[in-house]
Amino acid sequence: MHAALVMRKKHLQLKPAAMAGALALAFAAAPGPAGGAAMKSYADVSPKKTISLHTLEEKYDFISSAVRGKHITLRTKFNTINLEGDSRRMTFNGIAVWLNGPVSRRWGSWHILQADVDRTLLPLFNPNGALAAEDFRIVTLDPGHGGSDQGACSRSGLVEKKLTLDLAKKVRAILLRYRIDARLTRNADRQLELEDRTALANGWKSSVFVSLHFNSAGNTDPSGIETHILPPAGYPSTANNSLGVYDQVSYAANRHDRANIILGYTLQKSLLRHAGGEDRGVRRSRFVVLKSSASPACLVECGFLSNYGDARRFSD
């Protein structure tokens, strides 16, 4: 990769090539849709099964581990995992990933949810094993907002709906050069209902659905990139610590839980590597466009328009 693409953290610039490259890699083996996305059921709300980190280390052939208070480091031949006791935040090879539940102390040792082993760690260890190649070869890019829905705005006049459309068009142009069929949910400044966005992607039998957004906060401090995927049924979103009624719903989109973590991680890693900025992690959220997708899906918040530094760089 040309050195010009590798930016220092303080020089964050959003690189369409970084996003396009990550999509090309993730989409090459992504599973195709397997039925409508409207179906749903309800998750088991019984206590969740956990596994001790010691058992995990032995079962999956970790080569080393270190525990210093609440700071835990596990290593395989190719991967390094950093965990923190009583926290849902993990780093996988340096990229922040939010778990479905915190690492907890039980019976004198640290435990992790079996669901996080099955639907987070193991897919990241072996992406090819978690993805089943299909004949579908379409990437759907969803420029957030549009029409009367402007989205976030910066103090300098940048408007989210314009930035997302510009970014989506640039990413699509790169993917097309690689002969990847990439389509946009909107090609102009028009309003589109959330359900209609995924309905288009589902109708096209997309391999991957990526919704593009720019973040905003109540103050100017937050900055950086975050990528959202759908949480498994029965587990709260990253923004919540308690389990609500709607968190127990199992949507048809949840059949892609393992592919979603690979897509989200690949995009987050690529954007941070080539664009720089603060790593806000792969997070879990029940956004409408994620729940309704018939293919692996994520929503990328490319930075904060409310942050002076981010907004200044997006205007370049």
N, C-alpha and C positions, 0 to 999 in steps of 0.2 A: 504494500500500500504506500502510495506516495507520501512523503513526510508532511506535505501541506495538509493532509487530512488528519494528522495526529495533532490535536490542539491541547494546549495546557488547560488546566481546569479553569483558570481565570479568563480564558479566551473562548468561552463556550460559543460555538456556532452550530446551528442545526444543519447537518449534512444529508441531503436527500439520498446521496449515494450510500451512506451508511445504513439508512433505513431500507433502501432497495436491496442492498446486499444481504442484510439479515433476513428479509422476506424471501429472497431467492433460496437461501439455505434452508430456512424453516419450512417453506412451502413444498420443496422438492419431494419430501416424503410424508406430507400431511395427509391424514385420512380424509376421504370425501364424506359428504353428508349421508346419514343413514336414516332418513325419515323426517317427518315434520318436527319442528322445534316447539310446538305448542303443548305437547304432552308433559304432564308433570305428576309426581307422586310425592310422598312425604317420607322424610328420613327417620330412622330410628333415633329416638331421643335418649336412649339408655346411656349410662356412663361409657365413655369412649375408651377403647383398648389402648394401652400404652406398651412400650417395650423399653427396657433399660438400655442406656448407651453402651454398657458393657456387653450385653447380649448382642446388640446391633453390631458392635465391633467384631465380635467373634463370628457372627452369622454371615457377614458380608466382607470378611477378609480385609478389614482396615489394617494398614501397616503400622500405624501409631496413633496414640491418643494422649492428650494432656489436659488435666483439669486443675485450674488454679482458681479456687473459690467458685464463683459463678461463671467463669470464663472457660469454655470447653473447646478444644481443637481436635478434630478427627481428620485423618489423612488416609487416602487410598493412593494407589500408584500415580494416578493422574489428577486427583481432586483434593482440595482442602476445604473443610467445612468448619466454620466458626459459629458456635452457639453460645447463648447466654442464659443461665438459669432464670426461671420466672419471666422469660421474655419470648415473644413470637418472632423476633428478628434473627435471621440467620444470614451469614454470607457464604456463598458457594463460589469458590475461586474468585473471591473478592467482590462479587456482585450481591447486593442486598436482596434477600427474598423473604417475604413475610410468611411464616408458617400458619397453619390452620389453628394451632393452639400453642400455648407456651411450653417450653421445656420445664418440667416440674420435678420436684424432689419427692420421691416415694420410696419407702422402705430403705432409706439410707443411701439411695443412689439416684442419679438423674435419669429421667424417663422422657421419651418423645412419643407423640401420638403415632400409632401404627398407620393411621391415615396419611400422616406426613412422610412416613417411610415409603408407603405404597404409591402415593400420588405426587410426591415432590422429589424425594431423594432418588429413588430407583429410576424414574424417568430421566432425571438429569444425569445419572450415572451412565445410562444406556439409551440415548435418544432414539437410535435406530430401532431398538427393540420395542420402544413405546409407540412408535409411529408405524402405521400400516399403509404402504403406498397404494394409491388408487389411480384411476384413469383421469380424474378431474384435474384440470390444470388452469385454474382461474384464481387470481388474487383480487379480492374486492377491497378497495380503499374507500373509507367513509369520511369525507371532510365534514367535521362537526359543524352544527348550527347552519345558518343560511337564511336568506330572506329577512323577515322581521325579527328573527332570532339572531342577534349579533354575537352572542357569547360574551366573553370577557373583552375588556378594552383597557389599553394602557393609557397612562396620563399624557403620553405623547401622540395619541390618536390611532395607535395600531388596533385593529379590530380582528377578533379571533376568527370570525367566519371567513374573512378574506385570506388570512394567513393559512388556515387549514386547506382551503381550496388551492391556493398557490403551491403549497407543499405537496398535496396529493397529485397534482398535475405533473410536478417535477419527478416525483417518485415513479409515477406511472410511465413517464417517458423513458426512464432508465430501465424499468422492467421490460418494456416493449423491445428495447434494444437487445435484450437477452432472450427475446422470443417467448416471454412469459405473458400470457393473456391477463392483463390487469384492467379492471373496470372501476369506474367511480360511481358512487351512489348519487352524486350530483355533479354536473359539469358547469353549473352557473350559480349565480347568487339567488337561490330559491329555497323556500322552506320545505322541509321534508320531515314527516312524523318519524319518531324513533322506530316504531314497528315497521314502517315502510322501508327503512334502510336495510334491515336484516331480511325483509321479505324479498327485496331485489337480489341480495346475495344468495339467499336460499334458492330462489328461482333460477339463478345462473349455475347452481350446483358448485359454489365456490369451494376451493380447497382451504382458503384462509380469509378471514375477515378482520380488518384492522381499522378502528375508528381513531381519527386524528383530532387532537384537541390541544389547546394551550390553557394553562392553569391560571388561577387568580386567588389571592388571599386578602384578608381584611387589613393586613399591614404589608410593608414593603420588604420584610425580612426573608420569607421563604423563597427558595429558588431551586432549580434542578429538575431532573427528569424522573418520571415514574410511569410504570406500565401496569395496567390493571387486567386481571383475569377473573373469571367466575369462581367463587369458592365452592367446594363440594357441599352437597346438601348436608345440613346438620351442623355446620360450622359458621361462626360469625364472620362478617366482613372485617377487613383490617381496621377500619375506622371504629368498630364497635368491639367491646369486650364481653357483652352479654348476648345471649342467643334469643333472637326474636322469633315470632311465629313464622314470618316469611323466610327466615333463614333455614327452616326445616323443609322447605319445598325443594324437591328434586326435579329440575327441569331436564328436558331432553338434551339440552346443551351440556349438561353435566357428564354425558358419556364421553366427552372430549377432555375430561379433567387432566389426564396425563399429557395429551398433546398441547393443551393450553399452557401448562407450565413451561414446556419446551419453547413454544412460540414466544411467550412473554419474556423468558430469560434470554433468548437469542436476540430479541429486539433491544432489550435493556442493555445487554452487554455490548452490542454493536454501537448503539448510540453513544454510550459513555466512552467507548474506546476511541471513536472517531470525532465525536462532537465535544466531549468533555462535559463538565458541569457536575453538580452535586448528585450523588446516587440516592434517590428517594425510594428505590427498590421496586421489586415486583410485588404488587399489592393485590388484594382480593376484594372485589366489589360486585354487587348485584345490579349493575347497570342494565337497563332494558335491552340495549343492543347486544350485550353479552349473554343474557338469559335467552334471547330469542334466536341466537345463531345456530344454524344446523351444521356448522363447521367449526374447527378451532378458531378462537377469536380472542382479541385483546383490544384494549383502549389505551392509547399512548397520550400522556400529558407531556408535551414537548418542552415545557418550561413555564415560567410565571410572567405573565404580562404585568402583574402588579409589582414585580421586582425591577428596579431601575436598570440593573446590569443586564438581566435577561432581555428586557424590552429593547434596550439600546442595541443589543446584538441581533435581535430578530429584525430590526429595521434596516440592517445592512444587507 
